[in-house]
Amino acid sequence: MTIKTRLLAISLFFGILPIVAMFVAANQAGLGMNREFHNTMAVALMVTVLAGLLSPGIIRYWLFASQVKQIKEFCQHVKAGRYDVYLNVPNERNDDGNENELVDLMRDMNWMVHRIKVNESELKEAVCSLEQSKAKVQSQKQALEEVNAAQLVVQQQLQGRTRELTEAVDKVRNLLDNAGQGFLSFGEDLQVAGEYSAECVMIFNQEISGKMVPELLYPADKRQQAFLAALFDQIFAAEDTFLRDSYLSLLPEELVLEDSYIQVAYKLINHPLDPQRREILLILTDITEQREMERKIQEEKQVLSMVVKAVTHYQEFNAAIAEYQLFCQEELPALIAANEPAGQKLNTLFRIIHTWKGTFSQLGICRLAAELHELESALAALREETADDIGQSGLDALFSSYSPEVLAGWLKTELEQLKEILGEGFFLADESIVIENHKLQQLEEKIQRLLEPCQARILIAELHRLRYKPFGDLLNIYPDYIANVALNQGKEIQPLLITGSKPLVDPEIYHEFAKSLVHVFRNAVAHGLESPDERLEAGKAAQGRISCVIADQGDNLTVAIGDDGRGIAAERMRQLAVAKGMYSESEAAALTDVEAIRLIFADGFSSTCAANELSGRGVGLSAVRQEAEKLGGRVDIITEPGKGTQFIFVLPLAHLRKDGEENGTCIGCR
């Protein structure tokens, strides 16, 4: 029975009881409305009130006294940590399942204590874990506080170091800005990074941040820009160090920007923030003043060389000057006006100008040689433009700019410089008696006409000694010449020794041939000899060797000029002949090795890719062959690839042998 039902029963009971009492009393008295009735009612009311006052205590005691006491004791035990107590719960459940709420509470408390008892160990472990976690948290907190304190110290140190680094960077930037060099870097996008030295602005005359490096280095050359961009791409992509260094070596080391010479150095570096990324550092140095100084020094060296050659080879120097002046004054105008095909005249001029260029290079008159090289280039351009249809008008137009007066003026400028150094009287000084050649010839004719042949032969031989000289004397200028060529070519060479016999020759007859040999000596150095590294790799001495042997073979003069260089490959000559359109592939293949090698004497044949002041026009050896043939001689070649090449010139000596002789017998002496 629930508490609510019990209270309802009590209330009904104590409410009906007074009424029943009054009804009984009224019936017994027979007087429902008399005084006694009223008294009875008063008593009933008093009893009702008294019952109402007493009913809470009775209800409390009846309903809750034992249960509350049990619950109180139960709670005290639980509070003390005892979880084995148990409340005796009365079984008051009725048929409807309606039960006292206090009984339900006691059951719930028993279940709760049971669950606490069951989970007590887990709770203790959890509490222990919490205690440990609390201790760990406290330890970590303390460690964090210590780390935080250390971090504050480090942060202060970093701030101080940052200030120091900032000051150092400012100093470095100041040094770079005032170092007189440009420093910039770029990555795979080829765009200049934001940081670069102030000198870069001076070099490029603009702010260059974000600019494309190929466009900065070659602002007006699209082909070079494309080549440079492709080369940089290969450098960034290359993983092999040797291959990357090979690509770096192909980059230009010197540039001309406007009127300035800029030296460029390259260094592959890692990106400061991302070590996996590569960048290229460009170091730009303005060497305009250095180049100008080098040019002046080079000019002074050339002048000094010219002075030395003029003093040590006075006769050859004077002869070359006189011949060149004669060429400018008479031969050149006559050749231009000659009634010959313009193409033939152009080829002749090619050979003559090429030979004069070599002669003056040999004599140290380098500026005149450079001017002649420019004239030779103009002749080459005229021949290439007009091909087979070379007109006289084109030749006349060319030599209106390069007139004989202009060509003579080039020499006059050089001679004026020599006079300033050596004095006006240098070209007039001569300790020997000078007899003109035509006067000697007239004297020879008179002797032959007036004297007996035997006497004439003796006198004429003596006269010849005044005019004739050993052939080797005509070549005395070549040892110094090939030494200078080798120096300019970066090659090492032993001193040239001219050996063999010393046959006397008429210098007028052999002068042109001796002068044309400059092409043979030059080609031996420029093309025949290898570089020191190539020679060492081939098992040769680093110094190359060129020899010149003169032999008197009765009626013939033999001049053998050889080198121990790379030799001439017949197959290479065939390939060049096909490339130059001289032969078809089948015609070239049909050539013998000797025929293929002799193509080197063909007019316009050259194995050099680009012409310079030394070689490359393909007219040098052709001129030598023509000079030898003019004398009635010939030239042979002995060559072996990897071993060297020898040119053997066989020239007649009949000009000297037959003077005053007839069939080897002196008629007047019989």
C-alpha positions as CSV (number, residue, x, y, z in Angstrom):
1,M,0.0,0.0,0.0
2,T,1.4,3.4,-0.9
3,I,1.7,6.3,1.5
4,K,-0.9,8.2,-0.4
5,T,-3.5,5.4,0.1
6,R,-2.7,5.1,3.8
7,L,-3.0,8.9,4.3
8,L,-6.3,8.9,2.5
9,A,-7.6,6.0,4.7
10,I,-6.5,7.9,7.9
11,S,-8.2,11.1,6.7
12,L,-11.5,9.4,5.9
13,F,-11.4,7.5,9.1
14,F,-10.9,10.5,11.3
15,G,-13.3,12.5,9.3
16,I,-16.2,10.0,9.5
17,L,-15.6,9.1,13.1
18,P,-17.1,12.4,14.7
19,I,-20.1,12.1,12.4
20,V,-20.8,8.6,13.4
21,A,-20.3,9.5,17.0
22,M,-22.8,12.3,16.7
23,F,-25.3,10.1,14.9
24,V,-25.1,7.5,17.6
25,A,-25.4,10.0,20.4
26,A,-28.4,11.7,18.8
27,N,-30.2,8.4,18.4
28,Q,-29.6,7.3,21.9
29,A,-30.8,10.6,23.3
30,G,-33.8,11.0,21.0
31,L,-33.0,14.6,20.8
32,G,-31.3,15.5,17.7
33,M,-31.7,19.2,18.3
34,N,-31.3,19.7,22.0
35,R,-28.5,21.1,24.0
36,E,-26.9,17.8,24.6
37,F,-26.7,17.3,20.9
38,H,-24.8,20.4,20.6
39,N,-22.4,19.5,23.3
40,T,-21.9,16.2,21.7
41,M,-21.1,18.0,18.4
42,A,-18.5,20.1,20.2
43,V,-17.0,17.1,21.7
44,A,-16.9,15.4,18.4
45,L,-15.2,18.4,16.9
46,M,-12.7,18.5,19.6
47,V,-12.0,14.9,19.1
48,T,-11.6,15.5,15.4
49,V,-9.2,18.3,16.0
50,L,-7.2,16.3,18.5
51,A,-7.1,13.4,16.0
52,G,-5.8,15.7,13.3
53,L,-3.1,17.0,15.6
54,L,-2.1,13.5,16.6
55,S,-2.3,11.9,13.2
56,P,1.0,13.2,11.7
57,G,3.1,11.7,14.5
58,I,1.1,8.5,14.4
59,I,1.5,8.4,10.6
60,R,5.3,9.2,10.8
61,Y,5.9,6.6,13.4
62,W,3.6,4.0,11.6
63,L,4.9,4.6,8.1
64,F,8.5,6.0,8.3
65,A,10.1,5.4,11.7
66,S,11.8,2.1,11.1
67,Q,12.7,2.7,7.4
68,V,14.2,6.2,8.1
69,K,16.3,4.8,10.9
70,Q,17.6,2.0,8.7
71,I,18.3,4.4,5.9
72,K,20.2,6.7,8.3
73,E,22.3,3.9,9.6
74,F,22.9,2.6,6.0
75,C,24.1,6.1,4.9
76,Q,26.5,6.4,7.8
77,H,28.1,3.0,7.0
78,V,28.4,4.0,3.3
79,K,29.8,7.3,4.3
80,A,32.4,5.5,6.4
81,G,33.4,3.4,3.3
82,R,31.5,0.2,4.1
83,Y,29.8,-1.1,1.0
84,D,28.8,-4.5,2.5
85,V,25.7,-3.2,4.4
86,Y,22.2,-4.0,3.2
87,L,18.7,-2.5,3.9
88,N,16.0,-4.9,4.9
89,V,13.2,-4.0,2.5
90,P,9.7,-5.1,3.5
91,N,7.8,-6.9,0.9
92,E,4.7,-4.7,0.5
93,R,4.1,-5.1,-3.2
94,N,0.4,-5.6,-3.9
95,D,-1.3,-7.2,-6.7
96,D,-1.4,-4.0,-8.8
97,G,2.4,-3.6,-8.3
98,N,1.7,-0.5,-6.3
99,E,4.4,-0.1,-3.6
100,N,5.6,2.3,-1.0
101,E,8.0,4.9,-2.6
102,L,10.3,4.6,0.5
103,V,10.6,0.9,-0.2
104,D,11.5,1.6,-3.8
105,L,14.2,4.1,-2.5
106,M,15.6,1.5,-0.2
107,R,15.9,-1.0,-3.1
108,D,17.6,1.6,-5.2
109,M,20.0,2.3,-2.4
110,N,20.8,-1.3,-2.0
111,W,21.5,-1.6,-5.9
112,M,23.6,1.6,-5.8
113,V,25.8,0.3,-2.9
114,H,26.1,-3.0,-4.8
115,R,27.3,-1.3,-7.9
116,I,29.7,0.8,-5.9
117,K,31.0,-2.3,-4.3
118,V,31.4,-4.0,-7.7
119,N,33.2,-1.0,-9.2
120,E,35.2,-0.1,-6.2
121,S,38.5,-1.6,-7.6
122,E,38.0,0.1,-10.9
123,L,37.3,3.3,-9.1
124,K,40.4,2.9,-7.0
125,E,42.5,2.2,-10.2
126,A,40.9,5.2,-11.9
127,V,41.6,7.4,-8.8
128,C,45.2,6.1,-8.8
129,S,45.5,6.8,-12.5
130,L,44.1,10.2,-11.9
131,E,46.6,10.8,-9.2
132,Q,49.4,9.7,-11.4
133,S,48.1,11.9,-14.2
134,K,47.9,14.8,-11.9
135,A,51.5,14.2,-10.8
136,K,52.6,13.9,-14.4
137,V,50.6,17.0,-15.4
138,Q,52.3,18.9,-12.6
139,S,55.7,17.6,-13.8
140,Q,55.0,18.5,-17.4
141,K,53.8,21.9,-16.2
142,Q,57.0,22.4,-14.4
143,A,59.0,21.2,-17.4
144,L,57.0,23.5,-19.7
145,E,57.7,26.4,-17.4
146,E,61.4,25.6,-17.5
147,V,61.3,25.2,-21.3
148,N,59.4,28.5,-21.6
149,A,62.0,30.2,-19.5
150,A,64.8,28.7,-21.6
151,Q,62.9,29.7,-24.8
152,L,62.6,33.2,-23.5
153,V,66.4,33.2,-23.1
154,V,66.9,31.7,-26.5
155,Q,64.5,34.2,-28.0
156,Q,66.4,37.0,-26.5
157,Q,69.6,35.5,-27.9
158,L,68.0,35.1,-31.3
159,Q,66.9,38.7,-31.3
160,G,70.4,39.8,-30.5
161,R,71.8,37.4,-33.2
162,T,69.3,38.7,-35.7
163,R,70.4,42.2,-35.0
164,E,74.0,41.1,-35.5
165,L,73.1,39.3,-38.7
166,T,71.2,42.2,-40.0
167,E,74.1,44.5,-39.4
168,A,76.4,41.9,-41.0
169,V,74.1,41.6,-44.1
170,D,74.0,45.4,-44.4
171,K,77.8,45.5,-44.2
172,V,78.1,42.7,-46.9
173,R,75.5,44.4,-49.1
174,N,77.5,47.7,-48.7
175,L,80.7,45.9,-49.6
176,L,79.1,44.2,-52.6
177,D,77.5,47.5,-53.7
178,N,80.9,49.1,-53.6
179,A,83.0,46.2,-54.8
180,G,82.9,47.3,-58.4
181,Q,81.2,44.0,-59.5
182,G,77.7,43.0,-60.2
183,F,76.2,40.1,-58.3
184,L,72.8,38.6,-59.2
185,S,71.2,35.2,-59.0
186,F,68.4,33.4,-60.9
187,G,66.6,30.0,-60.8
188,E,65.1,27.7,-63.4
189,D,62.7,30.4,-64.5
190,L,65.7,32.4,-65.6
191,Q,64.4,35.6,-63.9
192,V,66.6,37.7,-61.8
193,A,66.0,37.4,-58.1
194,G,64.9,40.4,-56.1
195,E,68.3,40.9,-54.5
196,Y,71.3,42.1,-56.6
197,S,74.1,44.5,-56.1
198,A,74.0,48.2,-57.1
199,E,76.7,47.6,-59.8
200,C,74.2,45.6,-61.8
201,V,72.1,48.7,-62.3
202,M,75.2,50.5,-63.6
203,I,76.1,47.7,-65.9
204,F,72.7,47.1,-67.4
205,N,71.5,50.8,-67.0
206,Q,68.2,49.7,-65.6
207,E,66.5,48.0,-62.6
208,I,66.7,44.2,-63.4
209,S,64.5,42.6,-60.8
210,G,62.3,40.0,-62.6
211,K,64.1,40.5,-65.9
212,M,65.0,37.4,-68.1
213,V,68.8,36.8,-67.8
214,P,69.3,35.9,-71.6
215,E,67.6,39.1,-72.6
216,L,69.9,41.1,-70.3
217,L,73.0,39.5,-71.6
218,Y,72.1,39.6,-75.3
219,P,69.4,42.3,-75.6
220,A,69.5,42.5,-79.4
221,D,70.3,38.9,-80.4
222,K,67.3,36.5,-80.3
223,R,69.4,33.5,-81.5
224,Q,71.9,34.0,-78.6
225,Q,69.0,34.4,-76.2
226,A,67.4,31.1,-77.3
227,F,70.8,29.3,-77.1
228,L,71.5,30.7,-73.7
229,A,68.1,29.7,-72.4
230,A,68.5,26.2,-73.7
231,L,71.9,25.9,-72.2
232,F,70.7,27.1,-68.7
233,D,67.9,24.5,-68.9
234,Q,70.5,21.8,-69.5
235,I,72.6,23.0,-66.6
236,F,69.7,22.9,-64.2
237,A,68.5,19.5,-65.4
238,A,71.9,17.9,-65.5
239,E,72.7,15.6,-62.5
240,D,76.1,14.5,-63.6
241,T,78.7,16.9,-62.3
242,F,81.1,16.4,-65.3
243,L,78.2,17.1,-67.8
244,R,77.1,20.1,-65.9
245,D,80.6,21.5,-65.8
246,S,80.8,20.9,-69.6
247,Y,77.7,23.0,-70.1
248,L,79.0,25.7,-67.8
249,S,82.1,25.9,-69.9
250,L,80.0,26.8,-73.0
251,L,78.6,29.9,-71.4
252,P,80.0,33.2,-72.6
253,E,82.8,34.5,-70.4
254,E,82.9,38.0,-71.8
255,L,80.1,40.3,-73.2
256,V,79.9,43.6,-74.9
257,L,77.1,45.7,-73.6
258,E,76.8,49.0,-75.4
259,D,80.4,50.3,-75.2
260,S,81.4,48.3,-72.1
261,Y,83.3,45.0,-71.9
262,I,81.8,42.8,-69.2
263,Q,83.5,39.7,-67.8
264,V,81.0,37.0,-66.6
265,A,81.6,34.2,-64.1
266,Y,79.0,31.6,-63.2
267,K,78.6,29.6,-59.9
268,L,76.0,27.0,-59.2
269,I,74.5,27.4,-55.7
270,N,71.6,26.1,-53.6
271,H,68.6,28.2,-52.8
272,P,69.0,29.8,-49.3
273,L,65.6,28.6,-48.2
274,D,65.1,25.4,-50.2
275,P,68.4,23.4,-50.5
276,Q,66.7,21.2,-53.1
277,R,66.4,24.1,-55.5
278,R,69.4,25.3,-57.5
279,E,70.3,28.8,-58.6
280,I,73.1,30.3,-60.7
281,L,75.1,33.2,-59.3
282,L,76.4,35.6,-61.9
283,I,79.4,37.7,-61.1
284,L,79.7,40.6,-63.5
285,T,82.9,42.7,-63.8
286,D,83.3,45.7,-66.0
287,I,86.7,45.3,-67.6
288,T,86.4,48.1,-70.1
289,E,89.3,50.0,-68.7
290,Q,91.3,46.7,-68.5
291,R,90.5,45.9,-72.1
292,E,91.4,49.4,-73.2
293,M,94.7,49.1,-71.3
294,E,95.4,45.7,-72.9
295,R,94.6,47.2,-76.3
296,K,97.1,50.0,-75.7
297,I,99.7,47.5,-74.4
298,Q,99.1,45.2,-77.4
299,E,99.5,48.2,-79.7
300,E,102.7,49.1,-78.0
301,K,103.9,45.5,-78.3
302,Q,103.0,45.5,-81.9
303,V,104.8,48.7,-82.5
304,L,107.9,47.4,-80.6
305,S,107.8,44.2,-82.6
306,M,107.6,46.2,-85.8
307,V,110.5,48.3,-84.7
308,V,112.6,45.2,-83.9
309,K,111.7,43.6,-87.2
310,A,112.6,46.9,-89.0
311,V,116.0,47.0,-87.3
312,T,116.9,43.3,-87.5
313,H,115.5,42.7,-91.0
314,Y,116.3,46.0,-92.5
315,Q,116.7,44.8,-96.0
316,E,113.6,42.6,-96.1
317,F,111.6,45.5,-94.4
318,N,112.8,48.0,-97.0
319,A,112.1,45.6,-99.8
320,A,108.6,44.9,-98.6
321,I,107.8,48.6,-98.2
322,A,109.2,49.4,-101.7
323,E,107.3,46.5,-103.3
324,Y,104.0,47.4,-101.5
325,Q,104.3,51.1,-102.6
326,L,104.9,49.9,-106.2
327,F,101.9,47.6,-105.9
328,C,99.6,50.5,-104.7
329,Q,100.9,53.0,-107.2
330,E,101.2,50.9,-110.4
331,E,100.2,47.2,-110.1
332,L,96.8,47.6,-108.4
333,P,95.4,50.3,-110.8
334,A,96.8,48.3,-113.7
335,L,95.2,45.0,-112.5
336,I,91.8,46.7,-111.9
337,A,91.9,48.2,-115.4
338,A,93.2,45.1,-117.1
339,N,91.1,43.6,-120.0
340,E,90.4,40.4,-118.1
341,P,87.2,38.8,-116.7
342,A,86.3,40.3,-113.4
343,G,86.2,36.9,-111.7
344,Q,89.8,36.2,-112.7
345,K,90.9,39.6,-111.5
346,L,89.1,39.1,-108.2
347,N,90.9,35.7,-107.6
348,T,94.3,37.3,-108.5
349,L,93.6,40.2,-106.0
350,F,92.6,37.6,-103.4
351,R,96.0,35.9,-103.7
352,I,98.0,39.1,-103.8
353,I,96.2,40.7,-100.8
354,H,96.4,37.5,-98.8
355,T,100.1,37.3,-99.5
356,W,100.7,40.9,-98.5
357,K,98.7,40.3,-95.3
358,G,101.0,37.4,-94.4
359,T,104.1,39.4,-95.3
360,F,103.2,42.4,-93.1
361,S,102.1,40.1,-90.3
362,Q,105.5,38.4,-90.6
363,L,107.2,41.9,-90.4
364,G,105.2,42.9,-87.4
365,I,103.2,45.6,-89.2
366,C,100.0,44.2,-87.6
367,R,97.6,47.2,-88.1
368,L,98.3,47.2,-91.8
369,A,97.8,43.4,-91.9
370,A,94.4,43.9,-90.1
371,E,93.4,46.5,-92.7
372,L,94.3,44.1,-95.5
373,H,92.3,41.4,-93.7
374,E,89.2,43.7,-93.8
375,L,89.9,44.3,-97.6
376,E,90.1,40.5,-98.0
377,S,86.8,40.1,-96.2
378,A,85.2,42.7,-98.6
379,L,86.6,40.7,-101.5
380,A,85.2,37.5,-100.1
381,A,81.8,39.1,-99.6
382,L,81.8,40.4,-103.2
383,R,82.6,36.9,-104.5
384,E,79.9,35.3,-102.4
385,E,77.3,37.8,-103.3
386,T,77.9,37.7,-107.1
387,A,79.0,34.0,-107.3
388,D,79.9,33.3,-111.0
389,D,78.5,36.5,-112.3
390,I,81.1,38.9,-110.9
391,G,80.9,42.3,-112.7
392,Q,83.5,44.9,-113.2
393,S,81.1,47.4,-111.7
394,G,81.2,45.6,-108.4
395,L,85.0,45.5,-108.4
396,D,85.2,49.2,-109.3
397,A,82.7,50.1,-106.5
398,L,84.8,48.1,-104.0
399,F,88.1,49.8,-104.9
400,S,86.5,53.2,-104.9
401,S,86.4,52.7,-101.1
402,Y,89.7,50.9,-101.0
403,S,91.5,53.1,-103.5
404,P,95.3,52.7,-104.1
405,E,95.7,56.0,-102.1
406,V,93.9,54.4,-99.1
407,L,96.0,51.3,-99.3
408,A,99.2,53.4,-99.5
409,G,98.0,55.6,-96.7
410,W,97.8,52.5,-94.3
411,L,101.5,51.9,-94.9
412,K,102.3,55.6,-94.6
413,T,100.7,55.7,-91.1
414,E,102.9,52.8,-90.0
415,L,106.0,54.4,-91.4
416,E,105.3,57.7,-89.7
417,Q,105.1,55.9,-86.4
418,L,108.4,54.2,-87.1
419,K,110.0,57.6,-87.9
420,E,108.8,59.0,-84.6
421,I,110.6,56.1,-82.8
422,L,113.7,55.6,-85.0
423,G,114.1,59.1,-86.4
424,E,113.9,60.5,-89.9
425,G,117.3,59.2,-91.0
426,F,116.6,55.5,-90.3
427,F,115.3,54.7,-93.8
428,L,118.2,56.6,-95.4
429,A,121.0,55.0,-93.3
430,D,123.0,52.3,-95.0
431,E,126.7,51.5,-94.5
432,S,127.0,49.6,-97.8
433,I,127.4,50.8,-101.4
434,V,124.1,50.4,-103.2
435,I,124.1,49.5,-106.8
436,E,120.8,49.2,-108.6
437,N,120.1,45.8,-110.1
438,H,119.6,47.0,-113.7
439,K,123.0,48.7,-113.5
440,L,124.5,45.3,-112.6
441,Q,122.7,43.7,-115.4
442,Q,124.0,46.3,-117.9
443,L,127.5,45.6,-116.6
444,E,127.1,41.9,-117.0
445,E,126.0,42.4,-120.6
446,K,129.1,44.5,-121.4
447,I,131.4,41.9,-119.8
448,Q,129.9,39.1,-121.8
449,R,130.1,41.2,-125.0
450,L,133.6,42.5,-124.6
451,L,135.5,39.7,-122.8
452,E,136.4,36.1,-123.5
453,P,133.9,33.7,-122.0
454,C,136.4,32.2,-119.6
455,Q,137.3,35.7,-118.3
456,A,133.7,36.8,-118.4
457,R,132.6,33.8,-116.2
458,I,135.0,34.7,-113.5
459,L,134.0,38.4,-113.4
460,I,130.3,37.7,-113.7
461,A,130.6,35.2,-110.7
462,E,132.1,38.0,-108.7
463,L,129.4,40.4,-109.7
464,H,126.8,37.8,-108.8
465,R,128.2,37.7,-105.3
466,L,127.3,41.3,-105.0
467,R,123.7,40.6,-105.9
468,Y,123.2,36.9,-105.0
469,K,122.8,35.6,-101.5
470,P,122.2,32.3,-99.8
471,F,118.6,31.1,-100.1
472,G,118.4,30.6,-96.4
473,D,118.9,34.3,-95.9
474,L,115.6,34.9,-97.5
475,L,113.9,32.8,-94.8
476,N,115.6,34.4,-91.7
477,I,112.5,36.2,-90.7
478,Y,110.4,33.0,-90.2
479,P,111.9,31.7,-86.9
480,D,110.6,34.7,-85.0
481,Y,107.4,34.7,-87.0
482,I,106.3,31.1,-86.2
483,A,107.2,31.7,-82.6
484,N,104.8,34.6,-82.4
485,V,102.1,32.7,-84.2
486,A,102.5,29.7,-81.8
487,L,102.2,32.1,-78.9
488,N,99.0,33.6,-80.2
489,Q,97.6,30.2,-80.9
490,G,98.4,28.9,-77.4
491,K,100.8,26.3,-78.7
492,E,104.3,25.3,-77.6
493,I,107.0,25.0,-80.3
494,Q,110.7,24.4,-80.5
495,P,112.8,27.1,-82.2
496,L,112.9,26.8,-85.9
497,L,116.3,25.9,-87.3
498,I,117.0,26.4,-91.0
499,T,119.5,23.8,-91.9
500,G,121.2,22.2,-94.9
501,S,123.3,23.7,-97.7
502,K,123.5,27.4,-98.6
503,P,123.1,27.7,-102.4
504,L,123.4,31.2,-103.8
505,V,120.3,32.5,-105.5
506,D,119.2,35.7,-107.2
507,P,116.9,37.3,-104.5
508,E,114.9,39.1,-107.1
509,I,114.0,35.8,-108.7
510,Y,113.3,33.8,-105.5
511,H,112.0,36.7,-103.3
512,E,108.3,36.2,-104.2
513,F,108.6,32.4,-103.6
514,A,110.3,32.9,-100.3
515,K,107.7,35.5,-99.2
516,S,104.9,33.1,-100.1
517,L,106.3,30.4,-97.8
518,V,104.7,32.4,-95.0
519,H,101.5,30.4,-95.7
520,V,103.3,27.1,-95.3
521,F,104.9,28.1,-92.0
522,R,101.6,29.6,-90.7
523,N,99.5,26.6,-91.6
524,A,102.1,24.3,-90.0
525,V,101.5,26.1,-86.7
526,A,97.8,26.9,-87.0
527,H,96.6,23.6,-88.5
528,G,99.5,21.1,-88.3
529,L,100.6,21.3,-84.7
530,E,98.2,20.1,-82.0
531,S,97.7,21.9,-78.7
532,P,100.0,20.8,-75.8
533,D,97.2,18.8,-74.2
534,E,96.4,17.0,-77.4
535,R,100.1,16.2,-78.0
536,L,100.5,14.8,-74.5
537,E,97.4,12.6,-75.0
538,A,98.9,11.4,-78.3
539,G,102.1,10.4,-76.5
540,K,104.1,13.3,-78.1
541,A,106.2,16.0,-76.5
542,A,104.3,19.1,-75.5
543,Q,106.4,21.2,-77.8
544,G,105.8,20.8,-81.5
545,R,108.6,20.9,-84.0
546,I,108.8,22.5,-87.4
547,S,111.9,21.9,-89.6
548,C,113.2,23.6,-92.7
549,V,116.0,21.9,-94.7
550,I,117.6,23.4,-97.8
551,A,119.4,21.1,-100.2
552,D,121.5,21.9,-103.3
553,Q,120.9,19.0,-105.7
554,G,122.9,20.0,-108.8
555,D,120.5,21.9,-111.0
556,N,117.7,21.9,-108.4
557,L,117.1,23.7,-105.1
558,T,115.1,21.6,-102.6
559,V,113.3,23.2,-99.7
560,A,111.6,20.7,-97.3
561,I,109.3,22.2,-94.6
562,G,107.8,19.7,-92.2
563,D,106.1,19.4,-88.9
564,D,105.4,16.6,-86.4
565,G,101.7,17.4,-86.0
566,R,98.4,15.8,-86.8
567,G,99.0,15.2,-90.5
568,I,96.4,15.3,-93.3
569,A,93.7,12.6,-93.7
570,A,92.7,11.9,-97.3
571,E,89.2,11.0,-96.3
572,R,88.8,14.3,-94.5
573,M,89.9,16.1,-97.7
574,R,87.3,14.2,-99.7
575,Q,84.5,15.2,-97.3
576,L,85.6,18.8,-97.5
577,A,85.6,18.7,-101.3
578,V,82.0,17.4,-101.3
579,A,80.9,20.0,-98.7
580,K,82.4,22.8,-100.8
581,G,80.7,21.6,-103.9
582,M,84.0,20.9,-105.7
583,Y,83.1,17.2,-106.3
584,S,80.1,14.9,-106.0
585,E,80.4,12.1,-103.5
586,S,81.1,9.5,-106.2
587,E,83.8,11.8,-107.8
588,A,85.4,12.4,-104.4
589,A,85.4,8.7,-103.6
590,A,87.2,8.0,-107.0
591,L,90.1,10.3,-106.0
592,T,93.3,8.6,-104.9
593,D,94.8,9.5,-101.6
594,V,97.5,11.6,-103.3
595,E,94.9,13.4,-105.4
596,A,92.7,14.0,-102.4
597,I,95.6,15.4,-100.3
598,R,96.7,17.7,-103.1
599,L,93.3,19.4,-103.0
600,I,94.9,21.5,-100.3
601,F,96.5,23.5,-103.1
602,A,93.1,24.2,-104.8
603,D,92.1,27.9,-104.9
604,G,89.5,28.6,-102.3
605,F,90.0,25.3,-100.4
606,S,90.3,25.7,-96.7
607,S,89.7,23.4,-93.7
608,T,89.2,26.3,-91.4
609,C,85.6,27.2,-90.4
610,A,86.1,30.9,-89.9
611,A,88.5,33.3,-91.5
612,N,90.8,35.4,-89.3
613,E,93.9,37.4,-89.7
614,L,96.0,34.3,-89.8
615,S,94.1,31.9,-92.1
616,G,90.8,30.7,-93.4
617,R,90.5,32.1,-97.0
618,G,91.9,29.0,-98.8
619,V,94.2,31.0,-101.0
620,G,97.5,30.7,-99.1
621,L,98.8,27.3,-100.3
622,S,97.4,28.0,-103.7
623,A,99.6,31.1,-103.9
624,V,102.7,29.1,-102.8
625,R,102.0,26.5,-105.5
626,Q,101.7,29.2,-108.1
627,E,104.9,30.9,-107.1
628,A,106.8,27.6,-107.3
629,E,105.3,26.9,-110.7
630,K,106.3,30.3,-111.9
631,L,109.9,29.3,-111.2
632,G,109.4,26.1,-113.1
633,G,109.3,24.0,-109.9
634,R,106.9,21.7,-108.2
635,V,105.7,20.9,-104.7
636,D,105.2,17.4,-103.2
637,I,103.5,16.4,-100.0
638,I,104.4,13.6,-97.7
639,T,101.9,13.2,-94.8
640,E,100.8,10.6,-92.3
641,P,97.8,11.2,-90.0
642,G,99.0,11.5,-86.4
643,K,102.7,11.8,-87.4
644,G,103.0,15.0,-89.4
645,T,103.3,16.6,-92.8
646,Q,106.2,17.7,-95.0
647,F,106.1,20.0,-98.0
648,I,108.9,19.5,-100.5
649,F,109.6,22.3,-103.0
650,V,111.9,21.4,-105.9
651,L,113.0,24.5,-107.8
652,P,115.5,24.9,-110.7
653,L,118.9,26.5,-110.0
654,A,119.7,27.0,-113.8
655,H,119.6,30.8,-113.4
656,L,122.9,30.7,-111.6
657,R,124.5,27.6,-113.1
658,K,124.4,28.7,-116.8
659,D,125.8,32.1,-116.3
660,G,129.2,32.1,-118.2
661,E,128.9,28.4,-119.0
662,E,128.3,26.4,-122.1
663,N,127.9,22.7,-121.9
664,G,130.2,22.8,-118.9
665,T,133.2,23.9,-121.0
666,C,134.9,27.3,-121.2
667,I,135.3,27.9,-124.9
668,G,137.8,30.7,-124.5
669,C,140.1,28.5,-122.4
670,R,140.7,25.8,-125.0
